[in-house]
Amino acid sequence: MADQTERHISGTMVRIDRTLCIGSGNCTNLAPEIFEIKEDAIVDFQDETPDIDRDRLIESASVCPVDALLVFDEDGEQIVPE
C-alpha cells in the first residue's frame, strides 16, 4: 500500500500520510463514511467516499494527533493542519 494517498472530497483534497498515522481512530469516529482503520492498524479511505459536510470533514482531519491527515482547499491552500 502506498505511503500517501489522496482523494477529492467535498470540494477539498484530502491526503493521508500513512507513515505518520498511529491509528488513533479519531478521524474514523467523526467521519466513518470517509476513513477506516485497515488490518495494519493504519487509516485509509473507505472504498467509496461520498461528499459530506465540509466542516465535519475538516474537523475529522484536524483531530489527528500526529497530523497524518492534510486537507487542501480548491485553490491548493492547506487548511489542515494549520
PyMOL commands that set and color helices and strands:
alter all, ss='L'
color gray80, all
select helices_A, chain A and resi 26-30+54-62
alter helices_A, ss='H'
color red, helices_A
select strands_A, chain A and resi 4-9+12-17+35-37+43-45+69-72+78-80
alter strands_A, ss='S'
color yellow, strands_A
deselect
rebuild
show_as cartoon
